[in-house]
């Protein structure tokens, strides 16, 4: 998947939100925390760690929307640190267990927030790619869901969200 179109769309959305909300402060760490929260919300919808419960995961479209919420912040963090030249989704990590993927991804987010190097950014994308694959999401699924959520985010801003 070529990421450049997503970066451009996210950059436009970020600019719109910051202008609409009158944001003049550095929000990198806040976006980082938002990414951690979105990752946790995604994990919660998969229920992969809830060994005590027999209830299954949420519907696929709900999980995909949560996944794409993370992608918005992942793109935005890269834009903040001028790492938006990443063109292709890096090769995924080899882990196949969703619980381990969520723990590893959380670690990668924290590493990136402390050292926002291209290497750490690519590693973070690799972990997100592994989550997508384990959840059965294609790049087309992700792209289409991103487009829909991007429009929702504009609509929310225009309606006083």
C-alpha positions in Angstrom: 0.0 0.0 0.0 1.4 3.4 -0.9 1.1 5.6 2.1 1.7 8.9 0.4 -2.0 9.5 -0.4 -2.9 8.8 3.3 -0.2 11.2 4.5 -1.5 14.0 2.3 -5.0 13.5 3.4 -4.0 13.3 7.1 -1.9 16.4 6.7 -4.9 18.3 5.3 -7.2 17.0 8.1 -4.6 17.9 10.8 -4.3 21.4 9.4 -8.1 21.8 9.3 -8.5 20.5 12.9 -5.8 22.7 14.2 -7.2 25.8 12.5 -10.8 25.0 13.4 -9.8 24.4 17.1 -7.3 27.3 17.3 -4.5 25.0 18.3 -1.1 26.7 18.5 0.7 24.3 20.9 2.9 21.3 20.2 0.5 18.4 20.4 2.9 15.5 19.6 2.7 13.9 23.0 -1.1 14.3 23.1 -1.3 12.5 19.7 1.0 9.9 21.1 -1.3 9.3 24.1 -4.3 9.3 21.7 -2.5 6.5 19.7 -2.0 4.4 22.8 -5.7 4.9 23.7 -6.8 4.0 20.2 -4.7 0.9 20.3 -6.3 -0.1 23.6 -9.7 0.5 22.2 -8.9 -1.7 19.3 -7.6 -4.5 21.6 -10.8 -4.2 23.6 -12.9 -4.7 20.5 -11.0 -7.8 19.5 -11.3 -9.2 23.0 -8.2 -11.3 22.3 -7.0 -11.0 25.9 -10.3 -11.7 27.6 -9.6 -15.3 28.6 -12.3 -15.0 31.3 -15.1 -14.3 28.9 -16.8 -16.4 26.3 -18.2 -13.4 24.4 -16.6 -13.1 21.0 -15.0 -10.1 19.3 -17.0 -7.1 18.0 -18.2 -7.1 14.5 -15.5 -6.8 11.8 -16.6 -3.2 10.8 -16.3 -2.0 14.4 -12.8 -3.5 14.7 -11.8 -2.0 11.4 -13.0 1.4 12.4 -11.0 1.2 15.6 -8.0 0.1 13.6 -8.3 3.1 11.3 -8.6 5.4 14.2 -5.1 4.3 15.2 -3.9 4.8 11.6 -5.0 8.5 11.7 -2.8 9.1 14.7 0.1 7.0 13.4 0.1 9.1 10.2 -0.3 12.3 12.2 2.7 11.5 14.4 4.9 10.9 11.3 3.8 14.2 9.8 4.6 16.0 13.1 8.2 14.7 12.9 8.7 15.0 9.1 8.7 11.3 8.7 5.9 11.4 6.1 8.2 10.3 3.3 7.5 6.7 4.1 6.0 5.4 0.9 5.2 1.7 1.4 4.0 -0.2 4.4 7.1 -1.8 5.9 7.3 -5.6 6.1 5.3 -6.9 9.0 6.8 -8.4 12.2 6.8 -12.1 12.6 4.5 -12.3 15.7 1.2 -14.0 15.1 -0.5 -13.8 18.5 -2.8 -10.8 18.8 -2.2 -10.3 22.5 1.6 -10.2 21.9 1.1 -7.9 18.9 -0.8 -5.4 21.0 1.8 -5.5 23.8 4.6 -5.2 21.2 2.9 -2.3 19.4 2.4 -0.5 22.7 6.1 -0.8 23.4 6.9 0.5 19.9 4.6 3.5 20.4 6.4 4.3 23.6 9.8 3.9 22.0 8.8 6.2 19.2 7.5 8.9 21.5 11.0 8.9 23.2 13.0 8.6 20.0 11.1 9.7 16.9 13.6 8.2 14.4 12.6 6.8 11.0 13.7 3.4 12.2 11.3 3.5 15.1 8.6 4.9 12.9 9.0 2.1 10.4 9.1 -0.5 13.2 5.8 0.9 14.5 4.2 0.6 11.1 5.5 -3.0 10.9 3.6 -3.9 14.1 0.5 -2.2 12.8 0.8 -4.2 9.6 1.0 -7.4 11.6 -2.1 -6.5 13.5 -4.0 -5.8 10.3 -2.9 -9.1 8.8 -3.9 -11.0 11.9 -7.3 -9.3 11.9 -7.7 -10.2 8.2 -7.7 -6.6 6.9 -6.4 -6.0 3.4 -4.8 -2.7 2.4 -7.9 -2.0 0.4 -10.1 -2.5 3.5 -7.9 -0.1 5.5 -7.8 2.5 2.7 -11.5 2.4 2.2 -12.2 2.6 6.0 -9.7 5.5 6.3 -11.4 7.4 3.6 -14.8 7.0 5.3 -13.4 7.9 8.7 -11.5 10.9 7.3 -14.8 12.3 6.0 -16.5 11.6 9.4 -13.7 13.6 11.1 -14.3 16.5 8.8 -18.1 16.3 9.5 -17.5 16.2 13.2 -15.3 19.3 13.0 -17.9 21.1 11.0 -20.6 20.2 13.5 -18.8 21.3 16.7 -17.3 18.0 17.8 
